[in-house]
Amino acid sequence: MSQKYDITMKNIFSDMADDIMSYFLGLQYTKIDELNIEFARVERRDSDMIFKCTTDKGNVAVHIEFQSENDEKMPYRMLRYSLEIMEKHSLLPYQIVIYIGKDNANMKNSLNYNFGEQNTLDYKYRIINVGDIKYTDVLKTDYYDLYSLLPLMDKNRRKEEGEKYLERCVEAIKDIPLDINKKKDIAFKAEILSGVVYKREVIEKVFSEVIKMFRIEESETYKMIIEKGEKEKSIKIAKKLLKEGMDIDRIAEITELSKEEIKKLMN
């Protein structure tokens, strides 16, 4: 990826770091600090993300790189990062390449040679192909930041359904139980990442609908309708609890209705 695209990808994926480490890697960790490695001497390039984390195996550096295309030189770059991490921070590196490309991932994830017992190399890192991740598996979780990656997931289903698949992704983002600004942020990132596998006209068509929906959700009329629906639901619950003989103070706490409103329901 170009330097400019690297910066864009780093900004897009920065909010996903925790969900990536939890869901993709299954790590039980506490994130301590973000580290920075730059190859000023070798290649003018910053690493994508490196975090110092505490795990059950002690402190490690979790290093995550993002690739939108296959790079036959990737193992050499990852090994250089690994050495820099160990030399600069004295941490063992846990390295992952997240592949988000349209084509099949065919990069090597290792370097090795053996010239005898005292001259060997056996180096490996993980490659995770987002296209192999099932759409339905992610929707079963509450890792909502990963929803930005939905358009790149489930490669076989995506190819089979085409535009319909992208519409499913947008619907899933619209249904996330988060505030409107967070959903807009996730949708914006999903729209950008869709460009890796979808044509521009398809992306604009599908995402124009979600933008309209977000505008509706932000409108005062929509908010009034939602608030009215929630109030009616609270009244219904309060009536039921009154019949069961629950104390007014407790009902007010549960339904968030005022005591005066609840007393009126008793009549």
C-alpha positions in Angstrom: 0.0 0.0 0.0 1.2 3.5 -0.7 2.2 5.8 2.2 -1.0 7.9 1.8 -3.2 4.8 1.8 -1.3 3.5 4.8 -2.2 6.6 6.8 -5.9 6.3 5.7 -6.0 2.7 6.7 -4.4 3.4 10.0 -7.0 6.0 10.8 -9.8 3.7 9.8 -8.6 0.8 11.8 -7.5 2.6 14.9 -10.9 2.3 16.6 -11.1 -1.4 15.8 -7.9 -2.4 17.6 -9.6 -3.7 20.7 -12.2 -5.7 18.8 -9.6 -7.1 16.5 -7.5 -8.4 19.3 -10.5 -9.8 21.2 -12.4 -11.4 18.3 -9.7 -12.3 15.7 -7.0 -13.2 18.1 -9.0 -14.4 21.1 -6.5 -12.6 23.4 -7.1 -12.0 27.1 -5.2 -8.8 27.6 -4.9 -5.4 29.1 -3.7 -2.8 26.7 -1.0 -0.6 28.3 0.3 1.7 25.6 0.6 2.2 21.9 4.2 1.9 20.5 5.7 3.3 17.4 8.2 1.7 15.1 9.6 3.6 12.1 12.2 2.2 9.6 14.0 5.5 9.0 17.2 3.6 8.0 15.6 0.9 5.9 12.3 2.1 4.4 10.3 5.3 5.0 7.3 3.5 6.5 5.5 3.4 9.8 4.0 0.2 11.2 0.2 0.1 11.3 -0.5 -0.7 14.9 1.7 -1.9 17.8 0.4 -2.1 21.3 2.1 -3.1 24.5 -0.2 -5.5 26.3 -0.2 -7.5 29.4 -1.3 -11.1 28.8 -1.2 -14.4 30.8 2.2 -14.9 29.2 3.5 -11.5 30.4 4.0 -8.3 28.5 4.0 -8.6 24.8 3.8 -6.3 21.7 0.8 -7.0 19.6 1.7 -5.9 16.1 -1.1 -5.6 13.5 -0.5 -4.8 9.8 -3.2 -4.3 7.2 -2.8 -5.3 3.5 -5.2 -4.7 0.6 -3.0 -6.6 -1.8 -0.6 -9.5 -1.8 3.0 -8.6 -1.2 5.7 -11.2 -1.7 8.1 -9.1 0.4 5.7 -9.1 3.4 7.7 -11.8 5.4 10.9 -9.7 5.2 9.1 -6.5 6.3 7.4 -8.3 9.2 10.7 -9.8 10.3 12.3 -6.4 10.4 9.5 -5.1 12.5 9.9 -8.1 14.8 13.6 -7.3 15.3 12.9 -3.6 15.8 10.3 -4.4 18.5 12.6 -6.7 20.4 15.6 -4.4 20.1 13.8 -1.1 20.9 11.2 -2.2 23.5 12.5 -5.6 24.8 9.1 -7.2 24.1 8.2 -10.4 22.4 6.1 -9.6 19.3 2.7 -11.2 18.5 2.4 -10.4 14.8 -0.7 -10.5 12.6 -1.4 -9.4 9.0 -5.0 -8.5 8.4 -5.7 -9.1 4.7 -8.6 -7.1 3.2 -7.9 -7.5 -0.5 -10.3 -8.6 -3.2 -8.1 -11.4 -4.5 -7.2 -14.6 -2.6 -4.5 -14.2 0.0 -1.4 -15.9 -1.3 1.4 -14.3 0.7 3.8 -16.4 2.7 3.7 -16.1 6.5 7.2 -17.4 7.2 10.9 -17.3 6.5 13.2 -20.2 7.3 16.5 -21.7 6.5 18.7 -24.3 8.0 22.5 -24.4 7.6 23.0 -26.7 10.5 22.3 -26.6 14.3 24.1 -23.2 14.8 22.8 -21.4 11.7 19.0 -21.6 11.4 15.9 -19.4 11.1 12.3 -20.4 11.7 10.1 -17.3 11.7 6.3 -17.2 11.4 3.4 -14.8 11.9 -0.4 -15.0 11.4 -2.3 -13.9 8.3 -6.0 -13.4 8.8 -8.1 -13.1 5.6 -11.1 -11.0 6.3 -12.8 -12.6 3.3 -12.9 -15.9 5.1 -14.8 -14.6 8.1 -18.6 -15.3 8.0 -21.0 -12.4 8.0 -23.3 -14.2 10.4 -20.6 -15.0 12.9 -19.8 -11.3 13.4 -23.4 -10.4 13.7 -23.7 -12.7 16.7 -21.2 -10.6 18.6 -21.2 -7.1 20.1 -17.9 -6.2 18.4 -19.6 -3.4 16.6 -16.5 -1.7 15.4 -15.9 -4.8 13.2 -19.1 -4.0 11.3 -17.1 -1.6 9.2 -15.4 -4.7 7.8 -18.6 -6.5 6.9 -18.5 -5.5 3.2 -15.1 -7.3 2.9 -16.2 -10.5 4.7 -17.8 -13.7 3.6 -16.2 -13.7 0.1 -18.3 -16.5 -1.3 -21.6 -15.1 -0.1 -20.5 -11.6 -1.3 -19.7 -12.9 -4.8 -23.0 -14.8 -4.9 -25.3 -12.0 -3.7 -23.4 -9.0 -5.1 -25.1 -5.7 -4.4 -27.6 -7.5 -2.2 -24.9 -8.5 0.2 -23.7 -4.9 0.6 -27.3 -3.9 1.4 -27.4 -6.5 4.1 -24.2 -5.0 5.6 -25.8 -1.5 5.6 -28.9 -2.9 7.3 -26.8 -4.5 10.0 -25.0 -1.2 10.6 -28.3 0.7 10.8 -29.6 -1.8 13.4 -26.6 -1.5 15.8 -27.8 -0.5 19.3 -25.4 2.5 19.5 -25.9 6.2 19.3 -26.4 7.8 15.9 -22.9 9.4 15.8 -21.1 6.1 16.4 -23.3 4.4 13.7 -22.4 7.1 11.3 -18.7 6.6 12.0 -19.0 2.8 11.4 -21.0 3.4 8.2 -18.5 5.9 6.9 -15.6 3.5 7.4 -17.6 0.6 5.8 -18.3 2.8 2.8 -14.6 3.6 2.3 -13.6 -0.1 2.7 -16.3 -1.2 0.3 -14.2 0.4 -2.4 -11.8 -2.5 -2.2 -14.4 -4.9 -3.6 -17.3 -2.9 -5.0 -17.7 -0.4 -7.9 -18.3 3.2 -7.0 -21.8 3.4 -8.4 -23.0 0.4 -6.3 -21.4 1.9 -3.1 -23.0 5.3 -3.7 -26.4 3.8 -4.4 -26.4 1.5 -1.3 -25.0 4.0 1.2 -27.1 6.9 0.0 -30.1 5.0 1.7 -28.3 4.7 5.0 -27.4 8.4 5.0 -31.1 9.3 4.5 -32.0 7.0 7.4 -29.5 8.6 9.7 -30.8 12.1 8.8 -34.3 10.9 9.7 -33.1 9.5 13.0 -31.5 12.8 13.8 -34.7 14.8 13.1 -36.8 16.1 16.0 -40.0 14.5 14.6 -38.3 11.1 14.7 -37.1 11.7 18.2 -40.6 12.6 19.3 -42.0 9.5 17.8 -39.4 7.3 19.5 -39.9 9.1 22.9 -43.7 8.7 22.6 -43.3 5.0 21.9 -41.0 4.5 24.9 -43.5 6.4 27.1 -46.4 4.2 26.1 -44.3 1.1 26.7 -43.4 2.4 30.2 -47.1 3.1 31.0 -48.0 -0.4 29.9 -45.3 -1.9 32.2 -46.4 0.4 35.1 -50.0 -0.8 34.8 -48.9 -4.4 34.9 -46.7 -3.8 38.0 -49.5 -1.9 39.8 -51.8 -4.9 39.3 -49.1 -7.1 40.8 -49.0 -4.8 43.9 -45.6 -3.4 43.4 -44.6 -0.3 45.4 -45.0 3.0 43.5 -41.4 4.1 44.3 -40.1 0.8 42.8 -42.3 1.2 39.7 -41.0 4.8 39.2 -37.4 3.5 39.4 -38.1 0.8 36.8 -40.2 2.7 34.3 -38.7 6.2 34.8 -42.2 7.6 35.1 -42.9 10.2 37.8 -44.8 9.1 40.9 -47.6 11.5 39.9 -48.0 9.8 36.6 -48.1 6.4 38.2 -50.7 7.6 40.8 -52.9 8.7 37.9 -52.7 5.2 36.4 -54.1 3.8 39.7 -57.4 5.7 39.0 
